Amino acid sequence: MNRPAPVSSRLPAFTWDTLDAAAATAAAHPDGLINLSMGTPVDPVPPVIRQALADASDAPGYPLTAGTPALRDAIAAWVARACGAGVDGLGVLPTIGSKELVAWLPTLLGAGPGDVVVVPSLAYPTYEDGARLAGATTVRTDSLTAVGPTPRVRLVWVNSPGNPTGRVLPATHLRKVVDWARERGAVVASDECYLPLGWDAEPVSILSPEVCGGSYEGVLAVHSLSKRSNLAGYRAGFVAGDPALVAELLKIRKHAGMIVPAPVQAAMVAALGDQAHADEQRERYRARRERLRAAFTGAGFTVEHSEAGLYLWMTRGEDCWETVDWLARRGILVAAGIFYGPAGARHVRVALTESDEHVAAVAGRLARP
């Protein structure tokens, strides 16, 4: 009996599993591992959020897939403040973190074989994974003219500030993408998880009037509280934009049980309503960024882009795996640039998400032969 190929066969090896050998080398360092690879938060969850979670923990009933009215209002208010969006005509929907939405968005939008999903040339791997899950074709490009005349583009991903590069796309570029997609009936999804972390440039949201022209038709902005509020363990994210698209996502997600737990919804309300903790966390990352940038450039690395976001995009002018190995022997684990596309083959990505103590130790390790 011929069985169909498993769905997992559409996917490559899980990105982080390919770092296992380097991780073992780095962990064997006599002074221990300094993990600058994945970008997982290490700082405490702010007390105001933990208290909101605890206060809402007596939640025996099913939560709303659409989110509580308080959460929807909190998302809309935050998007208005942080993205420059107007709340009139704006659709909002909580998600179980941002990664699950990224992975399933092509499927939720009805993409399938013969359809095209456009992603940046250097991109978060889950954009392509989502296209593979849907059976669609991925085109990697930073110039839409390279897509050609195909009428089958269903989804265009943009990411600013970018992961892994930290590159910020100007409003004029984003506006051209939106106009191009609208002419073809495609959706533009903007991954804005690092929007609050502009350092040498000021990121702009796709929901800003200068980008979308005051209309949310065909645009979605994807956000996460993982980095802003240290809530990676809570799986707290949301999508905002075209109300018709958001309504369609809601219909499907209700059937599929894609629901943010009630205590997490309450925690999100507290997180979105409190700016003080976000400013404090941003300052931590700013200080770590300065120390890490100085340490790596002092050791001969070249930092490219990295004007915003949570990472430094660097090169020593060699194959990325040689760099990964060189650093692993010094107890430092980083992400190989090839994870993000062929154009990253000579780069590595360094995350700012380590303790102050470990960040301070990087320069000394880099100075050793």
Steps between C-alpha positions, in 0.01 A plus 500: 500500500641836396463751779524872430822667607480641853446873526833533681674390179417841353718665764878523542683388814395714794728803493632486853569125493780568252684695771518201735868422433606861545287524814674197648840652424403834655347333808828317563686830551649509851325827577165380363275584208414853385195453281456775242319280249123473529403832653291363786436756777686447828376794708210468748137536399393840639304477829199689361456229237557209736240643737245533221563139400457381859184703554345340190615145576157385623376449144298178470307599190598522134659832399397698194705440186438865412639610836317677778363848429769633737773330300368614165484857632854471641637371168327776303624769739858370487497477122375859484786616723783286366406469132327830435186316395147625534271267695201557269466210260788308656467126556691344791542141615717339771722210394688226683828684462595621153675190364186289467329775303804539274511125438129459429414831332542373140268209579251723680494731198426208268839478328588165345682332212563743217484802728802715585612636835765774479752528785811717549829365367620474859208395713365332810480131393136463604383717207616230260387221733147644485505496121621139503223395738245651262662337197573842349817617327742739670675782315787667688558857390535855626382640167149420384601552139680165533168325563399542137148510356357205695140565607522239775670704773279453804720636779796734530701503823690809609701524821621829639703515718628191330602169649788418470645821354343772715432693181227766506292548186400859424135596469539563127616143442219353707244716317622364165459144629144573616407663169653212300310240705169684481524515121527119499255417777775367724528542877798674660589363843747715692692328780551784746608307808808722540327831426564647850876438469626771268858608578663687210179523295131545578288209373161571344198270511308387196193635684638852490298727268814588304532133407143370467344829392250495786341177375570157648385316189724200437747568782569319826751591772629218719620583852637316799549575869784247527780756473329823611366348823705177546191290429645235269388237751145637502455473121339841468464666162244665276419603147345830392386645170241431232175429691372264230820294510499497880137386500590214265791397722269507801243273332761236425677529833172451686451169322862397559512593868786749455424682825721705730442377859291734717775574757739587218240733350482683834878516515507649151262777607737590784806483274353717226380758751833545676782678318741530795610136495546510122723807527705328770546189287591706196774670703642160597520401136653833401781458754564138397503599135770760560721257695461216252555723198820637650621152596444345158628791293806510726558135411495571126135437415310732265147587613262567212157668519387424858352847538201356685369180651641244737804375308838589353559375146873438461768349282869407509505451124486120525246220482252544782563152641869581542399804703249299703772245582761768586260657746380168641858413598488814712174397661286739294206365300359706210260433213638409158401751235405223256194436722344809346572433135790444256593868519599449865765237433788723619328659799393413853224643715568604858208549741489762775313263730762391751558607858707810568763277663537283191498797264780659700705179464484488119785744433741301714417175325537656157847626592629148567692323220 
